[in-house]
Amino acid sequence: MAITGPASYIPTINEFLAHWAQCNAALPPATPLLVRLPGSNTTVTRAQFLAQRDALQAQQAVVVSKLTDQQLVRGTILLQKSALLERFNPFTTRLDGYYQNTNFLAARPYAPGLTSGQ
């Protein structure tokens, strides 16, 4: 399996680890396979690679949790905007009555849309 995006890192690492275990089983016990990281002279054992995978999984869980929190807050803001617009629309309608036959009719406030910024 090739890495195709952020969601494919963990499954690809798991497949790599399974293959690594097969290679270690085929090698003599005294010479386990070590991997040289690309771009450096650092070698990594299978246990160190497992620890890095676990750290990546933990960080991925944090990111997913933050994204979920963000979506919940966006939903709350959308509900609050809807409630505010329900109260603001009758207000602007009442102002329209006061602005009739004046120069201010064209300058009256309009209700913002749901997608308008704060």
Backbone hydrogen bonds in HBPLUS format (Angstrom, degrees):
<---DONOR---> <-ACCEPTOR-->    atom                        ^
c    i                          cat <-CA-CA->   ^        H-A-AA   ^      H-
h    n   atom  resd res      DA  || num        DHA   H-A  angle D-A-AA Bond
n    s   type  num  typ     dist DA aas  dist angle  dist       angle   num
A0008-SER N   A0005-GLY O   3.03 MM   3  5.53 154.8  2.10 116.2 123.9     1
A0012-THR N   A0008-SER O   3.14 MM   4  6.09 156.3  2.20 143.6 150.6     2
A0013-ILE N   A0009-TYR O   2.85 MM   4  6.07 159.0  1.90 155.6 162.1     3
A0014-ASN N   A0010-ILE O   2.88 MM   4  6.11 157.9  1.93 155.0 161.2     4
A0015-GLU N   A0011-PRO O   3.03 MM   4  6.28 154.7  2.10 145.0 150.9     5
A0016-PHE N   A0012-THR O   2.94 MM   4  6.16 157.2  1.99 147.9 154.7     6
A0017-LEU N   A0013-ILE O   2.81 MM   4  6.07 155.0  1.88 151.1 157.9     7
A0018-ALA N   A0014-ASN O   3.01 MM   4  6.24 153.3  2.08 144.5 151.2     8
A0019-HIS N   A0015-GLU O   3.03 MM   4  6.30 159.9  2.08 148.8 153.8     9
A0020-TRP N   A0016-PHE O   2.85 MM   4  6.05 150.4  1.93 145.3 154.6    10
A0021-ALA N   A0017-LEU O   2.94 MM   4  6.21 152.9  2.02 146.8 152.8    11
A0022-GLN N   A0018-ALA O   3.15 MM   4  6.48 151.4  2.24 142.9 150.3    12
A0023-CYS N   A0019-HIS O   2.95 MM   4  6.28 154.6  2.01 149.8 156.8    13
A0024-ASN N   A0020-TRP O   2.90 MM   4  6.21 160.2  1.94 152.5 157.8    14
A0025-ALA N   A0021-ALA O   2.97 MM   4  6.18 146.2  2.09 142.1 151.3    15
A0026-ALA N   A0022-GLN O   3.08 MM   4  6.35 140.6  2.25 141.2 151.2    16
A0026-ALA N   A0023-CYS O   3.12 MM   3  5.13 125.4  2.44  95.1 109.0    17
A0027-LEU N   A0023-CYS O   3.05 MM   4  6.28 133.9  2.27 145.2 157.6    18
A0031-THR N   A0028-PRO O   3.07 MM   3  5.70 163.4  2.09 123.2 128.2    19
A0035-VAL N   A0044-VAL O   3.13 MM   9  5.29 170.7  2.14 146.8 149.0    20
A0044-VAL N   A0035-VAL O   2.77 MM   9  5.29 149.5  1.86 145.6 155.9    21
A0037-LEU N   A0042-THR O   2.91 MM   5  5.75 162.3  1.94 171.0 176.3    22
A0040-SER N   A0037-LEU O   3.34 MM   3  5.85 151.7  2.42 135.6 133.6    23
A0049-PHE N   A0045-THR O   2.96 MM   4  6.23 154.6  2.03 148.5 156.0    24
A0050-LEU N   A0046-ARG O   2.85 MM   4  6.11 150.8  1.94 147.4 155.5    25
A0051-ALA N   A0047-ALA O   3.00 MM   4  6.26 152.9  2.07 142.5 149.4    26
A0052-GLN N   A0048-GLN O   2.97 MM   4  6.29 151.4  2.06 144.2 151.9    27
A0053-ARG N   A0049-PHE O   2.91 MM   4  6.19 151.4  2.00 144.9 153.0    28
A0054-ASP N   A0050-LEU O   2.88 MM   4  6.16 158.2  1.93 150.6 156.3    29
A0055-ALA N   A0051-ALA O   2.96 MM   4  6.19 153.3  2.03 144.2 151.4    30
A0056-LEU N   A0052-GLN O   2.95 MM   4  6.16 152.5  2.02 143.8 151.3    31
A0057-GLN N   A0053-ARG O   2.88 MM   4  6.17 154.6  1.94 149.4 156.4    32
A0058-ALA N   A0054-ASP O   2.96 MM   4  6.20 156.3  2.02 145.9 152.1    33
A0059-GLN N   A0055-ALA O   2.97 MM   4  6.21 159.0  2.02 146.7 152.2    34
A0060-GLN N   A0056-LEU O   2.83 MM   4  6.01 151.8  1.90 146.1 154.6    35
A0061-ALA N   A0057-GLN O   2.95 MM   4  6.19 150.8  2.03 146.1 153.3    36
A0062-VAL N   A0058-ALA O   3.11 MM   4  6.44 148.8  2.21 143.2 151.4    37
A0063-VAL N   A0059-GLN O   2.99 MM   4  6.31 158.6  2.04 149.7 155.0    38
A0064-VAL N   A0060-GLN O   2.96 MM   4  6.21 163.3  1.99 151.4 155.6    39
A0065-SER N   A0061-ALA O   2.96 MM   4  6.10 155.6  2.02 143.0 150.0    40
A0066-LYS N   A0062-VAL O   2.92 MM   4  6.21 156.9  1.98 150.3 156.3    41
A0067-LEU N   A0063-VAL O   2.91 MM   4  6.17 156.6  1.97 151.2 157.7    42
A0068-THR N   A0064-VAL O   2.96 MM   4  6.17 153.4  2.03 146.4 153.6    43
A0069-ASP N   A0065-SER O   2.94 MM   4  6.23 159.7  1.99 148.4 154.0    44
A0070-GLN N   A0066-LYS O   2.91 MM   4  6.13 154.3  1.97 145.7 152.8    45
A0071-GLN N   A0067-LEU O   3.02 MM   4  6.29 155.5  2.08 146.2 151.8    46
A0072-LEU N   A0068-THR O   2.99 MM   4  6.28 155.9  2.05 151.3 158.0    47
A0073-VAL N   A0069-ASP O   2.99 MM   4  6.26 157.6  2.04 150.8 156.5    48
A0074-ARG N   A0070-GLN O   2.93 MM   4  6.18 157.7  1.98 148.4 154.9    49
A0075-GLY N   A0071-GLN O   2.97 MM   4  6.21 152.9  2.04 144.8 151.8    50
A0076-THR N   A0072-LEU O   3.01 MM   4  6.30 152.6  2.08 145.0 152.4    51
A0077-ILE N   A0073-VAL O   2.90 MM   4  6.20 160.3  1.94 154.1 158.9    52
A0078-LEU N   A0074-ARG O   2.97 MM   4  6.19 157.6  2.02 147.0 153.1    53
A0079-LEU N   A0075-GLY O   3.02 MM   4  6.29 154.8  2.09 146.4 152.7    54
A0080-GLN N   A0076-THR O   2.95 MM   4  6.23 155.5  2.02 149.0 156.1    55
A0081-LYS N   A0077-ILE O   2.81 MM   4  6.05 156.4  1.86 152.7 159.3    56
A0082-SER N   A0078-LEU O   3.00 MM   4  6.19 157.7  2.05 145.1 150.9    57
A0083-ALA N   A0079-LEU O   3.06 MM   4  6.31 158.4  2.11 145.1 150.5    58
A0084-LEU N   A0080-GLN O   2.92 MM   4  6.15 158.4  1.97 149.0 155.1    59
A0085-LEU N   A0081-LYS O   2.88 MM   4  6.08 158.2  1.92 151.9 157.6    60
A0086-GLU N   A0082-SER O   3.03 MM   4  6.26 147.8  2.14 144.1 152.6    61
A0087-ARG N   A0083-ALA O   3.29 MM   4  6.61 141.2  2.45 139.2 148.4    62
A0087-ARG N   A0084-LEU O   3.13 MM   3  5.20 127.1  2.43  95.5 108.9    63
A0088-PHE N   A0084-LEU O   2.83 MM   4  6.04 144.4  1.96 145.6 157.0    64
A0089-ASN N   A0085-LEU O   2.99 MM   4  5.92 161.0  2.02 149.5 151.4    65
A0091-PHE N   A0088-PHE O   3.07 MM   3  5.08 117.9  2.48  97.4 113.3    66
A0092-THR N   A0088-PHE O   3.00 MM   4  6.37 158.9  2.04 160.0 164.8    67
A0093-THR N   A0089-ASN O   3.01 MM   4  6.20 150.8  2.09 147.7 156.5    68
A0094-ARG N   A0090-PRO O   2.95 MM   4  6.15 154.5  2.02 143.7 149.8    69
A0095-LEU N   A0091-PHE O   2.97 MM   4  6.29 153.4  2.04 147.0 154.9    70
A0096-ASP N   A0092-THR O   2.95 MM   4  6.16 145.3  2.07 140.3 149.2    71
A0097-GLY N   A0094-ARG O   3.11 MM   3  5.32 128.5  2.39  98.9 111.5    72
A0098-TYR N   A0095-LEU O   2.93 MM   3  5.08 120.8  2.29  99.7 114.9    73
A0099-TYR N   A0095-LEU O   2.89 MM   4  6.17 145.7  2.01 152.6 163.5    74
A0102-THR N   A0099-TYR O   3.14 MM   3  5.53 128.5  2.42 147.5 138.5    75
A0107-ALA N   A0104-PHE O   2.95 MM   3  5.06 137.0  2.14 101.9 115.0    76
A0116-SER N   A0113-GLY O   3.20 MM   3  5.26 161.0  2.23 103.6 109.3    77
